């Protein structure tokens, strides 16, 4: 029987997280036939060998280089033909019934092009990135300064779409995006101009322009190790691509409809944030190198004669 669901997982040096993700798919599959495709972005950490040895049912695509998320997902998508397509991060784990629940949304809502579930972190807290509104300069500024994260409603909190508890929303998180293949192919898949970051927001925005909705379905729960594939800290390269993604999204979707002065202000804001992010990343890496070279430094920072609490 032909698969009804293709699952594409892009991995990069995330072997153990990927192992858990694949085990969750094996333990809690959908009721329909499923095909799983893993695209490894040149990890060279034993990922390919692990998948081939432990999950022979999975189609393994080994890229010699890091293609980035968008291009690698598109590559994996082309290896299947199922009507439903799931882009899934390796730092996730599905729970019982989650896949059937999100598939049911596409089956009953013909105008919906993509569905995202409720994302839960390992400590049980809600991952607010599971649902989002399309950013505005104000909501983005509020979010990145932390003001919007503390607000429960209003324009400052709009980035997190707090008014949506279920149903239509502007965007869902790229960690788990269930799509109609017809909709995905209609818009040309993920925009490969994004290497990593913002491609999920871009896809929802493009679908909206094509008349297709994005849906948030909290009845389906998926575990998400936030930033699990990046080690919790963005390298200078990832910081660059995060801000490059912001710039590309704004220039592609917003800039043509706004004044040159407004665009300049946004570009300057992105540049300032990029500079601060790169500075933070480089300083942190310098401190880590110093601690590696001088192990006694890390010990002395905690003070003498102290013991862990409890």
Backbone torsions as a table, in degrees:
resi	resn	phi	psi	omega
1	UNK	NA	133.1	-179.4
2	UNK	-67.1	143.5	179.2
3	UNK	-62.6	143.8	172.7
4	UNK	-96.8	-17.3	-178.8
5	UNK	-134.0	126.0	170.4
6	UNK	-104.5	128.6	177.2
7	UNK	-109.5	121.9	179.4
8	UNK	-112.1	121.5	179.2
9	UNK	-118.3	124.3	177.0
10	UNK	-102.3	124.6	-178.1
11	UNK	-120.6	146.7	172.7
12	UNK	-146.5	107.4	179.9
13	UNK	50.8	48.3	-177.5
14	UNK	-135.4	41.4	-172.2
15	UNK	-55.6	-49.1	-175.9
16	UNK	-69.8	-38.8	176.6
17	UNK	-64.5	-42.1	178.9
18	UNK	-63.0	-39.8	178.1
19	UNK	-57.5	-45.4	178.9
20	UNK	-65.0	-38.4	178.9
21	UNK	-62.8	-47.5	-179.5
22	UNK	-65.7	-36.0	177.8
23	UNK	-65.6	-35.3	178.9
24	UNK	-69.1	-37.1	176.7
25	UNK	-65.7	-37.4	178.3
26	UNK	-68.9	-37.2	-177.9
27	UNK	-76.9	-34.3	-174.9
28	UNK	-129.4	64.1	-179.3
29	UNK	-75.0	164.7	174.6
30	UNK	-75.0	168.4	178.6
31	UNK	-75.1	-15.5	178.2
32	UNK	-94.1	161.8	177.3
33	UNK	-61.1	140.5	-175.2
34	UNK	-132.6	141.3	172.5
35	UNK	-120.1	133.9	-179.8
36	UNK	-112.9	129.4	179.8
37	UNK	-122.7	124.3	176.3
38	UNK	-108.6	127.2	174.6
39	UNK	-109.2	114.0	178.7
40	UNK	-94.8	125.3	-176.2
41	UNK	-88.6	55.5	175.6
42	UNK	67.0	39.3	-174.7
43	UNK	-64.6	-44.1	-176.5
44	UNK	55.8	39.3	179.4
45	UNK	-123.3	16.6	-178.5
46	UNK	90.3	5.7	-179.7
47	UNK	-61.2	-49.1	-177.3
48	UNK	-59.7	-45.2	-178.6
49	UNK	-65.0	-39.6	179.2
50	UNK	-62.7	-46.4	-178.5
51	UNK	-63.9	-45.0	-177.6
52	UNK	-65.3	-34.7	-177.7
53	UNK	-80.7	-40.1	-172.0
54	UNK	-99.7	-20.5	-177.5
55	UNK	-136.3	69.4	-178.4
56	UNK	-64.3	-16.9	178.7
57	UNK	-75.6	-12.5	-177.4
58	UNK	-88.7	136.7	174.1
59	UNK	-83.1	121.8	-176.0
60	UNK	-102.4	125.5	175.5
61	UNK	-116.7	112.1	-176.8
62	UNK	-101.4	109.9	176.7
63	UNK	-88.9	135.3	179.5
64	UNK	-71.7	-16.3	-178.8
65	UNK	-130.8	167.1	178.3
66	UNK	-84.6	104.8	-176.6
67	UNK	-79.3	-14.1	-171.3
68	UNK	88.8	167.8	-174.0
69	UNK	-69.4	-48.7	-173.5
70	UNK	-61.9	-51.8	-177.3
71	UNK	-65.7	-38.8	-179.1
72	UNK	-68.6	-37.9	177.7
73	UNK	-66.2	-42.3	176.8
74	UNK	-60.4	-40.1	178.4
75	UNK	-61.6	-46.1	178.9
76	UNK	-64.9	-38.8	-179.4
77	UNK	-61.5	-34.9	-179.6
78	UNK	-70.0	-11.9	179.1
79	UNK	-86.7	-0.6	178.9
80	UNK	-130.3	176.2	-179.8
81	UNK	-144.9	12.7	-177.6
82	UNK	-66.2	151.9	-179.2
83	UNK	-67.4	-24.1	177.5
84	UNK	-114.2	138.9	-175.4
85	UNK	-129.6	126.1	179.0
86	UNK	-113.3	118.3	170.5
87	UNK	-90.8	117.1	-171.8
88	UNK	-128.6	133.5	177.3
89	UNK	-81.0	150.2	179.5
90	UNK	-70.7	-14.4	179.3
91	UNK	-93.5	30.8	176.8
92	UNK	-121.3	164.2	173.7
93	UNK	-145.9	123.1	179.8
94	UNK	-76.8	156.0	179.7
95	UNK	-114.3	168.2	-177.0
96	UNK	-54.4	127.5	175.7
97	UNK	81.2	-6.0	-175.0
98	UNK	-62.1	-44.5	-176.7
99	UNK	-67.2	-42.2	177.9
100	UNK	-64.3	-34.9	-178.0
101	UNK	-66.1	-44.5	-179.1
102	UNK	-74.1	-33.8	176.3
103	UNK	-63.4	-37.0	179.9
104	UNK	-61.5	-30.9	177.9
105	UNK	-63.4	-47.0	179.8
106	UNK	-64.9	-31.5	-178.5
107	UNK	-73.8	-29.4	-177.8
108	UNK	-102.0	-12.9	-177.9
109	UNK	-120.3	87.8	-173.5
110	UNK	-64.6	-20.4	-178.4
111	UNK	-88.8	-1.5	-179.6
112	UNK	-90.6	131.7	-179.8
113	UNK	-102.4	-25.7	-178.1
114	UNK	-147.2	143.8	-179.1
115	UNK	-129.1	140.5	174.6
116	UNK	-127.7	148.6	-178.0
117	UNK	-95.9	179.4	170.3
118	UNK	-73.9	124.4	179.7
119	UNK	-101.5	131.5	-178.5
120	UNK	-121.6	134.7	177.8
121	UNK	-80.2	165.2	-177.7
122	UNK	-57.1	-27.7	179.2
123	UNK	-84.5	3.6	177.7
124	UNK	92.5	-4.5	-179.3
125	UNK	-80.9	157.0	-179.2
126	UNK	-78.7	134.3	175.1
127	UNK	-87.8	105.9	-174.1
128	UNK	-65.3	-14.3	177.5
129	UNK	-75.2	-3.1	-179.7
130	UNK	-61.7	-28.8	178.6
131	UNK	-140.8	139.3	-176.2
132	UNK	-145.8	156.0	169.2
133	UNK	-94.7	156.4	174.0
134	UNK	-62.5	134.4	-173.3
135	UNK	-70.0	148.0	167.3
136	UNK	-117.1	161.7	177.5
137	UNK	-53.6	-38.7	-178.9
138	UNK	-69.8	-48.3	-177.6
139	UNK	-67.3	-35.7	177.7
140	UNK	-66.5	-43.3	178.2
141	UNK	-62.1	-43.2	179.6
142	UNK	-64.1	-39.1	-178.9
143	UNK	-67.1	-46.9	-174.1
144	UNK	-76.5	-21.0	174.9
145	UNK	-87.4	-9.8	179.4
146	UNK	94.5	-13.7	-178.7
147	UNK	-64.7	-44.9	-178.8
148	UNK	-66.3	-28.1	-179.4
149	UNK	-71.1	-25.0	179.2
150	UNK	-90.1	-18.2	179.2
151	UNK	-79.2	140.4	-177.9
152	UNK	-92.5	-17.7	-180.0
153	UNK	-161.6	176.9	178.4
154	UNK	92.1	-179.4	-175.3
155	UNK	-66.5	-29.0	179.9
156	UNK	-68.8	-29.1	-178.9
157	UNK	-96.5	3.8	-170.8
158	UNK	-60.4	-28.0	-177.7
159	UNK	-56.5	-34.3	-177.3
160	UNK	-91.2	2.2	179.6
161	UNK	48.7	54.7	-176.2
162	UNK	-66.1	-20.0	-178.3
163	UNK	-78.4	-11.1	-179.3
164	UNK	-99.5	115.7	175.9
165	UNK	-99.1	-24.5	178.3
166	UNK	-168.5	148.5	175.3
167	UNK	103.9	-148.2	-174.9
168	UNK	-64.8	136.3	179.0
169	UNK	-147.6	162.0	-179.2
170	UNK	-66.2	-45.2	-174.4
171	UNK	-152.8	154.9	173.1
172	UNK	-121.5	171.5	-172.7
173	UNK	-80.9	142.1	-179.3
174	UNK	-67.3	-8.2	177.0
175	UNK	-64.2	-27.9	179.5
176	UNK	-152.6	107.2	178.5
177	UNK	-131.9	106.8	175.3
178	UNK	-90.9	125.3	-173.9
179	UNK	-129.1	154.3	165.9
180	UNK	-73.8	129.0	178.9
181	UNK	-59.3	-37.8	-179.4
182	UNK	-60.6	-38.9	179.0
183	UNK	-71.0	-42.1	179.8
184	UNK	-60.1	-45.4	-178.9
185	UNK	-73.8	-30.0	179.9
186	UNK	-61.1	-37.0	-178.9
187	UNK	-96.2	3.7	177.4
188	UNK	85.8	18.8	179.6
189	UNK	74.1	-162.5	176.4
190	UNK	-69.9	142.3	177.0
191	UNK	-70.3	112.8	-175.9
192	UNK	-76.1	1.0	171.2
193	UNK	-70.7	-16.3	172.1
194	UNK	-93.3	127.7	177.6
195	UNK	-84.6	-44.4	175.5
196	UNK	-162.0	139.8	-177.8
197	UNK	84.0	137.1	174.9
198	UNK	77.8	-9.8	179.7
199	UNK	-68.4	-28.6	177.8
200	UNK	-69.5	-43.3	177.3
201	UNK	-63.5	-41.1	179.1
202	UNK	-61.3	-40.9	-178.6
203	UNK	-64.9	-44.9	178.6
204	UNK	-63.0	-38.8	179.5
205	UNK	-64.7	-42.7	-179.5
206	UNK	-66.9	-39.4	176.7
207	UNK	-62.7	-41.0	179.8
208	UNK	-60.9	-40.6	177.9
209	UNK	-65.8	-26.2	178.9
210	UNK	-87.4	3.8	177.3
211	UNK	87.3	16.4	-179.7
212	UNK	-112.5	138.8	-174.6
213	UNK	-91.7	158.9	170.2
214	UNK	-107.9	140.1	-173.0
215	UNK	-126.6	134.4	174.7
216	UNK	-103.9	122.4	-176.2
217	UNK	-119.4	94.1	-177.1
218	UNK	-72.4	-11.6	177.4
219	UNK	-68.2	-17.4	175.2
220	UNK	-102.5	130.2	-178.7
221	UNK	-116.5	134.6	177.7
222	UNK	-133.1	131.7	177.4
223	UNK	-76.6	140.2	-178.1
224	UNK	-138.4	117.0	174.6
225	UNK	-81.2	97.0	-174.0
226	UNK	-55.0	126.8	179.9
227	UNK	59.5	24.6	-178.2
228	UNK	-62.1	-33.2	-177.9
229	UNK	-83.0	-8.0	179.5
230	UNK	-112.1	5.0	178.8
231	UNK	75.5	12.0	177.7
232	UNK	86.0	-15.9	179.1
233	UNK	-130.1	134.2	178.4
234	UNK	-83.2	131.1	172.9
235	UNK	-71.4	171.0	178.4
236	UNK	-59.5	-36.1	179.1
237	UNK	-64.2	-43.0	179.8
238	UNK	-69.6	-37.1	176.1
239	UNK	-59.8	-43.7	179.1
240	UNK	-60.3	-48.1	-176.5
241	UNK	-70.3	-30.3	176.1
242	UNK	-61.8	-47.4	-178.4
243	UNK	-75.7	-31.8	174.0
244	UNK	-62.5	-38.0	177.3
245	UNK	-64.8	-41.2	176.6
246	UNK	-59.5	-46.1	-179.3
247	UNK	-62.1	-44.7	-177.7
248	UNK	-64.5	-42.9	-179.6
249	UNK	-61.8	-46.5	-178.8
250	UNK	-64.7	-46.6	-177.7
251	UNK	-63.7	-36.2	-176.7
252	UNK	-74.7	-42.1	-170.0
253	UNK	-107.0	-29.7	-173.4
254	UNK	-108.9	-40.8	-172.1
255	UNK	-56.1	-39.7	-178.1
256	UNK	-61.1	-20.9	-176.6
257	UNK	-103.8	5.7	-176.8
258	UNK	-123.6	163.9	-175.7
259	UNK	-72.4	153.6	177.1
260	UNK	-56.4	-35.9	-179.6
261	UNK	-66.8	-43.1	178.2
262	UNK	-64.2	-40.7	178.7
263	UNK	-63.4	-42.3	179.4
264	UNK	-60.5	-41.8	-179.9
265	UNK	-62.2	-41.2	179.0
266	UNK	-66.3	-43.9	-179.2
267	UNK	-63.4	-38.6	177.0
268	UNK	-64.5	-41.5	178.5
269	UNK	-61.1	-42.6	178.0
270	UNK	-64.8	-39.4	179.3
271	UNK	-64.5	-40.7	178.3
272	UNK	-64.6	-45.0	179.4
273	UNK	-63.9	-38.4	176.8
274	UNK	-62.0	-44.7	-179.7
275	UNK	-60.6	-44.3	179.2
276	UNK	-65.0	-40.6	179.9
277	UNK	-65.5	-42.9	178.1
278	UNK	-65.2	-40.6	178.7
279	UNK	-61.3	-46.0	178.6
280	UNK	-61.0	-44.7	-178.7
281	UNK	-63.4	-45.1	-178.5
282	UNK	-67.3	-39.4	178.4
283	UNK	-64.8	-42.6	-179.7
284	UNK	-63.7	-42.6	179.0
285	UNK	-65.0	-35.7	177.8
286	UNK	-65.1	-42.4	178.8
287	UNK	-63.9	-41.8	179.4
288	UNK	-63.8	-38.5	177.9
289	UNK	-65.4	-40.8	178.3
290	UNK	-63.0	-41.2	179.8
291	UNK	-66.4	-34.1	178.3
292	UNK	-67.9	-39.2	-180.0
293	UNK	-76.0	-29.7	-177.3
294	UNK	-125.2	80.7	-177.3
295	UNK	-57.4	-29.5	-178.1
296	UNK	-68.9	-21.6	-179.9
297	UNK	-63.8	-45.2	-178.0
298	UNK	-64.0	-37.1	-179.6
299	UNK	-69.4	-39.8	-177.2
300	UNK	-69.6	-24.9	-179.0
301	UNK	-66.6	-24.6	-179.0
302	UNK	-83.0	-4.4	-179.3
303	UNK	88.2	167.3	-178.5
304	UNK	-101.5	148.6	175.4
305	UNK	71.2	17.6	-179.9
306	UNK	-96.4	153.2	176.6
307	UNK	-131.2	153.7	179.8
308	UNK	-60.5	145.4	178.8
309	UNK	-65.4	144.1	176.7
310	UNK	82.9	NA	NA
